[in-house]
């Protein structure tokens, strides 16, 4: 995952589960292979620190057909 990628919070334990956001920063490691990412969530109009393990890349075509 790189800066500018659109992601979905994909862990049911997270309070923002299902929200779409944009990666705007990286803030260090949570665990050895798990990075803290700063995600801007437009629907909430603020940034959140979310572990990379709780995110997945948004795939525009697949997500649109799934919601219909």
Z-matrix of the N, CA and C atoms (Angstrom, degrees):
N
C 1 1.444
C 2 1.525 1 109.16
N 3 1.305 2 114.99 1 135.43
C 4 1.457 3 121.40 2 -176.04
C 5 1.531 4 110.62 3 -121.44
N 6 1.327 5 115.97 4 164.39
C 7 1.460 6 120.59 5 175.73
C 8 1.528 7 109.89 6 -57.40
N 9 1.317 8 116.69 7 135.95
C 10 1.455 9 121.74 8 179.15
C 11 1.512 10 114.29 9 93.91
N 12 1.330 11 118.30 10 -13.45
C 13 1.467 12 120.75 11 178.68
C 14 1.526 13 110.61 12 -68.83
N 15 1.320 14 115.59 13 141.65
C 16 1.461 15 121.29 14 174.24
C 17 1.529 16 107.58 15 -87.38
N 18 1.338 17 116.29 16 132.64
C 19 1.460 18 121.57 17 -176.67
C 20 1.531 19 110.37 18 -131.83
N 21 1.308 20 114.59 19 162.53
C 22 1.462 21 122.00 20 174.78
C 23 1.516 22 107.40 21 -120.49
N 24 1.319 23 117.18 22 135.48
C 25 1.464 24 121.35 23 175.33
C 26 1.517 25 106.13 24 -76.05
N 27 1.334 26 115.37 25 114.03
C 28 1.463 27 121.69 26 -166.45
C 29 1.528 28 112.64 27 -119.05
N 30 1.310 29 118.02 28 36.62
C 31 1.463 30 121.51 29 176.85
C 32 1.523 31 108.24 30 -128.93
N 33 1.336 32 117.75 31 118.52
C 34 1.472 33 120.35 32 -176.77
C 35 1.531 34 114.64 33 -60.13
N 36 1.335 35 117.40 34 -17.62
C 37 1.472 36 120.07 35 179.43
C 38 1.525 37 112.17 36 -78.31
N 39 1.332 38 117.55 37 -15.68
C 40 1.468 39 121.03 38 -177.44
C 41 1.534 40 109.63 39 -84.66
N 42 1.334 41 118.75 40 136.30
C 43 1.474 42 120.85 41 -178.75
C 44 1.532 43 114.33 42 -62.94
N 45 1.320 44 118.15 43 -20.41
C 46 1.463 45 121.24 44 178.77
C 47 1.533 46 111.68 45 -102.36
N 48 1.310 47 117.36 46 24.95
C 49 1.470 48 123.02 47 -179.14
C 50 1.533 49 110.57 48 -51.19
N 51 1.333 50 115.86 49 127.12
C 52 1.458 51 121.40 50 178.80
C 53 1.512 52 114.39 51 93.45
N 54 1.316 53 118.52 52 -11.05
C 55 1.471 54 120.99 53 179.82
C 56 1.531 55 110.56 54 -75.51
N 57 1.319 56 114.60 55 146.95
C 58 1.464 57 121.92 56 178.16
C 59 1.514 58 108.45 57 -101.92
N 60 1.319 59 116.33 58 138.56
C 61 1.455 60 120.41 59 179.00
C 62 1.514 61 111.50 60 -148.25
N 63 1.332 62 115.22 61 176.71
C 64 1.453 63 122.54 62 -179.13
C 65 1.520 64 108.91 63 -120.86
N 66 1.323 65 116.97 64 134.57
C 67 1.464 66 120.88 65 178.63
C 68 1.526 67 108.65 66 -72.56
N 69 1.338 68 115.81 67 120.57
C 70 1.461 69 120.79 68 -179.78
C 71 1.524 70 112.75 69 -117.91
N 72 1.326 71 117.70 70 -4.36
C 73 1.458 72 119.22 71 178.55
C 74 1.514 73 111.91 72 -172.82
N 75 1.334 74 114.76 73 162.78
C 76 1.459 75 122.44 74 175.37
C 77 1.517 76 107.39 75 -121.71
N 78 1.324 77 117.35 76 137.83
C 79 1.458 78 120.08 77 -172.05
C 80 1.522 79 114.67 78 -127.01
N 81 1.310 80 119.09 79 27.43
C 82 1.459 81 120.50 80 175.88
C 83 1.514 82 112.48 81 102.29
N 84 1.327 83 114.69 82 179.03
C 85 1.457 84 120.35 83 -174.82
C 86 1.516 85 111.85 84 -93.82
N 87 1.318 86 115.41 85 137.40
C 88 1.464 87 122.45 86 173.43
C 89 1.524 88 108.32 87 -86.35
N 90 1.313 89 115.55 88 -48.44
C 91 1.459 90 124.48 89 172.66
C 92 1.515 91 106.01 90 -132.16
N 93 1.298 92 117.37 91 -175.30
C 94 1.461 93 120.53 92 -175.08
C 95 1.531 94 113.14 93 -56.97
N 96 1.337 95 118.04 94 -42.65
C 97 1.463 96 121.19 95 -177.70
C 98 1.523 97 112.21 96 -117.93
N 99 1.313 98 117.90 97 26.02
C 100 1.466 99 121.95 98 -177.38
C 101 1.525 100 109.15 99 -132.08
N 102 1.327 101 116.44 100 111.29
C 103 1.463 102 122.83 101 -175.86
C 104 1.533 103 110.81 102 -94.87
N 105 1.340 104 116.52 103 141.86
C 106 1.466 105 120.98 104 169.09
C 107 1.522 106 107.83 105 -77.38
N 108 1.323 107 117.77 106 127.97
C 109 1.455 108 121.60 107 178.17
C 110 1.520 109 109.47 108 -118.50
N 111 1.318 110 116.25 109 141.27
C 112 1.458 111 122.24 110 176.53
C 113 1.524 112 106.96 111 -91.31
N 114 1.324 113 115.84 112 116.89
C 115 1.462 114 122.47 113 -174.56
C 116 1.525 115 108.99 114 -114.00
N 117 1.352 116 116.12 115 126.75
C 118 1.464 117 120.53 116 173.84
C 119 1.523 118 107.45 117 -91.06
N 120 1.344 119 115.90 118 118.83
C 121 1.459 120 122.18 119 178.61
C 122 1.526 121 107.22 120 -104.16
N 123 1.329 122 116.35 121 108.55
C 124 1.467 123 121.77 122 -174.01
C 125 1.528 124 111.61 123 -64.26
N 126 1.334 125 118.01 124 -35.60
C 127 1.465 126 119.76 125 -178.42
C 128 1.531 127 112.27 126 -65.78
N 129 1.324 128 117.63 127 -25.29
C 130 1.474 129 122.80 128 177.53
C 131 1.527 130 111.68 129 -101.27
N 132 1.342 131 117.14 130 -10.22
C 133 1.463 132 124.92 131 -178.27
C 134 1.525 133 112.92 132 53.48
N 135 1.343 134 116.23 133 45.22
C 136 1.457 135 120.75 134 174.31
C 137 1.516 136 111.45 135 -160.45
N 138 1.330 137 115.79 136 169.86
C 139 1.463 138 122.94 137 -178.96
C 140 1.520 139 110.02 138 -98.56
N 141 1.330 140 115.08 139 148.82
C 142 1.463 141 121.71 140 177.70
C 143 1.517 142 109.00 141 -136.35
N 144 1.332 143 116.71 142 144.47
C 145 1.457 144 121.74 143 170.92
C 146 1.520 145 107.80 144 -87.73
N 147 1.321 146 116.11 145 123.34
C 148 1.461 147 121.83 146 -177.30
C 149 1.525 148 107.92 147 -134.03
N 150 1.325 149 118.38 148 134.30
C 151 1.467 150 119.81 149 176.01
C 152 1.526 151 111.05 150 -64.57
N 153 1.303 152 116.44 151 142.69
C 154 1.457 153 121.21 152 -179.12
C 155 1.528 154 111.63 153 -59.56
N 156 1.324 155 117.41 154 -30.17
C 157 1.464 156 120.60 155 -178.99
C 158 1.528 157 112.32 156 -66.81
N 159 1.320 158 118.80 157 -16.16
C 160 1.463 159 122.26 158 179.22
C 161 1.524 160 112.35 159 -96.92
N 162 1.334 161 117.37 160 7.71
C 163 1.460 162 121.37 161 -176.23
C 164 1.513 163 111.21 162 -117.94
N 165 1.330 164 114.94 163 156.55
C 166 1.464 165 120.80 164 167.51
C 167 1.518 166 107.06 165 -139.86
N 168 1.326 167 114.98 166 151.61
C 169 1.454 168 119.92 167 178.55
C 170 1.517 169 109.85 168 -66.91
N 171 1.324 170 116.09 169 140.07
C 172 1.458 171 120.70 170 177.24
C 173 1.520 172 108.21 171 -78.65
N 174 1.297 173 116.19 172 126.09
C 175 1.466 174 121.67 173 176.04
C 176 1.518 175 105.90 174 -108.65
N 177 1.319 176 115.89 175 103.54
C 178 1.463 177 122.24 176 -169.87
C 179 1.529 178 113.58 177 -53.44
N 180 1.306 179 118.95 178 -49.89
C 181 1.460 180 121.46 179 -175.39
C 182 1.529 181 111.62 180 -65.52
N 183 1.325 182 117.14 181 -47.26
C 184 1.464 183 120.65 182 -177.67
C 185 1.526 184 111.49 183 -66.20
N 186 1.341 185 117.22 184 -41.35
C 187 1.458 186 120.67 185 -178.17
C 188 1.524 187 111.42 186 -66.68
N 189 1.311 188 117.62 187 -38.38
C 190 1.471 189 120.47 188 179.61
C 191 1.518 190 111.10 189 -65.50
N 192 1.328 191 117.99 190 -42.75
C 193 1.460 192 119.88 191 -178.68
C 194 1.526 193 110.87 192 -71.25
N 195 1.319 194 117.38 193 -31.38
C 196 1.462 195 120.91 194 179.42
C 197 1.541 196 110.66 195 -67.53
N 198 1.332 197 116.71 196 -36.74
C 199 1.467 198 120.62 197 -177.58
C 200 1.519 199 112.86 198 -76.17
N 201 1.333 200 118.28 199 -20.10
C 202 1.460 201 120.16 200 -177.30
C 203 1.501 202 111.44 201 -84.92
